[in-house]
Amino acid sequence: MKLLFRFCVAGLLTASSIAASAQTVTLDYFFNRETRKDKQGKEIRFHYLWSERASSGFSILGNTFKKEGFKLDSLETAPTAANLKGSDVYLIVDPDRPKENPKPNYIEAEHIKAISAWVKQGGALVMFANDSANVELPHFNKLAGVFGIHFSNEMQNHVIDDAHFEDGAIVTKNNPVFKTASKIFMKDVCAIETKGAAKPVLKNGAGATVIATTKYGKGNVVAIADPWLYDEYVNGRLPKEMGFENDKAAVDLVKWLKTLAKK
C-alpha cells in the first residue's frame, strides 16, 4: 500500500512538473479582430482563431503547438507588460485595416513599448504579415522596425487560381529551420527587408526574403510574409502530387519556435 501511495504521489508530482514547465503560445485577438454575421444574424469572430475549423482558422496549427507541448492562449485586449508576462511565444497575425474592421485597433507606441520590453526579457514574437492589399502595414512596420525588419509593399508569389499552385512554391529543402519539409506553398505574400542583426531565414525563388529573424535582448523575433499556415493550406487541400509539405513545415516551425522560447 505504501509503495502504491509513493508511486501515485510521484506520478502527480511529475505531471505537475510537466504542466508547470509547459510553454504558452498566445495568439493576438486584438489587432486582428474580424467579425461577420452567422445564419442567425449574430455577430461572430472569425479569421485566424485557435477554435476556428473553417479554412481561415488556425485550429490545425494550434493542435501542432499542443502536440509539441505548448499551452494555447489568446489575448483579446491590448498587450501590456502584465498580460504578456505568462506568454513564451506571442503571435500577431495580419493586423486589421478599416476594410476588415471598421474600427481597427492599430499598433501604437504604448503597444510597441510593451511588446519590445517583453521580447527583451526573453519572449519570442512572431509577426505574420500578408500582401500589402490585405494587411495594415504602416503601424505593423513601426513594431517591426524596432527589430530591424520591414514588410514591403512588393507582392511575391502571386497565384491567380488553383491551376497555378506552382507559382506559390518555395523550396525549403536543406533549410536549417525546415528540417523535414522540402517544399511549401505560400501565395500572395509581401517581401521582407532586413538590416542590422536581422537576417533572412527563407527566400523564394526570386530571392525575396519571406521569413526573417533577429535576436533582441534575451528574446527573439520572427517575421513571416504571410499567415500561410491557416487550415486551408495544411488540411490536405494542396495537391499531393506537387510535393507541397505545409503540414510538415508547420511542425518544423513550431519546433523551431520552441527552441527560441526556452524557459
N, C-alpha and C positions, 0 to 999 in steps of 0.2 A: 504493500500500500504506500509506504514511504517513497519507494522507488518510482511508483506511478505518479505520486504527487510532485516529486522533483522533476520528473520528465515533463509534466504539464506546465509547471512554473517556467522551466527552461524554454519550452515552446512559446509561451506567452511573452517572455522577455525578448526572444528572438524576433517574433512578429512585431512587437512594439519598436524594437530597434530598426527593423526594416522600414516600418511606417514613418519613423522619425527621420530617417535618412533619405526618404524619397524626395526627389526634386519636383518642384512645382513649375508647370508651364502655364502662364497666364495669357489669355487671348484678349486683346483690346476690343471692347464693345462700345467705346465712347467716340473715338474718331471715325470709326466705321459703324454707322447706325442706320441702316436702310430698313424701311418698312413698306409693307404693301397690305392690301385687304384680302382676307381669305373669302371663301364662298359665302360665309355668313355676314360679310361686310365688316368684320372685325380687323382692326389694325394689328399686324403681327410683324415681328422682326424676321429678317432673312439675310442671307449672303454672308458666308464665311463664319458660320456658327458651329461650335462643337456638336450641338444636338441636331443640326440640320442634315438630313439624309438625302436631300434632293441634290441635283448635280452641282449646285452652287455652294454646298455645305462643306464643312471641314470634319465630318464625322469619321472618315477613314483615317485622316491624318491624326485626329485625336486618339483613335484606337492604336495607332502606331506609337504615339507617345506613351500611352498606357502600357503597351507591351514591353516598352523599354524602361518601365519602372517609374514613369512620371505620374504625378497627380495633376489632373486638369482643373483649371480655374479660369475665371473671366473677370474683366474689370469694366463695370458699367459706368463708372464715374471718371472724372479727370485724374490722371496719375499724380500721386503725391509721394513724398518720402515714406509716409505711414502706410499707404495701401500697396506700395511696391515692395515693402520690406520682406514679405513672405514669399516672394517670387524668385525663382532662379533663372527662368527664361521668360521674356516678355515679347509677345508677337504683336506688331502693329501692321494691319493689313489694309491696303487700298483706302486711305482716308477719303471721306465723302467730299463731293462737290455739291453745289446747290441743285444740280440736275438729279442727284440721287437722294439728297436730303435737303428740303427747303431751308432748314436751319442747321447747317453743318457745324460740328464742333471742330474748329481749326486748332492746329498745334501752335500754341502761343509760347511766349518767353518763359512763363512760370512752369509750363509743362516740360519744356526743354531743360530747364534747370533741375527739375526733379528727376527726369529720366537720366540725364547725363551723370548726375550725382550717384544714382543707383548703379549705373554701369561701372563707374569709377570704383565703387565699393565691391565689385565682383559679379555683377549681373551680366547676363547675356541677352542683348537686344537684337531682335530680328525684324527688319523692316522690309515688308513685301510691297513693292510699288505696282505699276501697271503701265500701259502705254499712256501718254500724256492726255489723250482724249477721255480716259476713263479713271483718272485719279487726280486728287488735288495735290499737285507737286509743289507749288510755291511755299506753302507752310511746311510740308513734309521735308523739303530740302533745307529749311532752316535747321531742323533737327539733324538731318544727315550731314550738313556742313560742319557741325561741331566735330565730327569724326573724320573729316577729310573725304567725304563721299558726296556725290551729286548725281541725282537722277535726271537725265537729259530728256529733251522733247523728241529726240530722234527715235523713231519706231524701228524695231528689228523683228525678224522672224514673222513677217506678215503672212497670214494664212487666209486665203479667200473663202475656202469651204472645205468640206471633208474629202474632196478629191485631191486636195493639195496638202495633206498632212506632212509630207516630207519637208515642206517649207518651214515647218516649225521644229525640225530636228536639230539636236545638238549632241555631238559625240562626247561622252563622258568617260570613255574607256581610258584607264590608267590615270584618271584624276585622283589625287590623294584623298579627296572627300568622298567621292562616289566610288567606293571600293567594290561594289557588286553590280551596279548599273552601268551599262555600256553606251546606252543611247536614250535620250529623253525627249519629250515633246514640251515645248514652251513657246506659245504663239503670241504675236502682237505684244511685244514687250518693249520697254524703254532700254536705252543703253545707260551704263553706269560709268561715271568718271571718278577717278581716284587721285588723291595726292597725299603727300606726307607718308605716314605709316600705313595708310590704307592700301591694300593690294588686291588685284583680281584673283578670284578663285576659279572661275569658269568663264570662258569666252565662247561665242558662237563661231560658225564657220567664216563669218565676215570679219572676225577679230574684235567684235564689240564685247565688252565685259557685261555679263548678265548676273554674276554673283561676285561680291567683293566682301572683304572682311578687314577688320583692324582691331588692334588691342587698344584699350582705353583704360588707363589706371590698372586696376586689378581685373577688370571685366573685358568683354568682347562685344563687337558689333558685327552683324552680318546683314548685308544689303542684297536683296534679290529683286530682279527686274519685273517680276510678275507673281501673283498668288497662284502659281501653276500647279499646286498640289491639292486643289479643291476636288471634290468627289468625282466630277465628270471625267477627270483625266487620271484617276487612279482606281477606277471601278471596273476596268476591263473593256471600256469602250474603244480605246485606241487599238488600231489593227495590229494583232499579234505578229502577222507576217512581216510587218515593217520593223519589228525589233524594238519598239518603244518599251522602256522599263521604268516608267514613272513610279510604279509601286515599289520597286527595289530602291529607287532613288530617294523615296520618302523615308525608308528605313535608314539608308545611308546618312541622310541629312540629320535625322533625329539622333542617331548615334554620335555624329559629329558635335551636335549642339550639347549633347550630354557631357562630352569632354570639355567643352568651353565653359560649362556652368558647374564645374565640380565644386561640391561643398567643402 
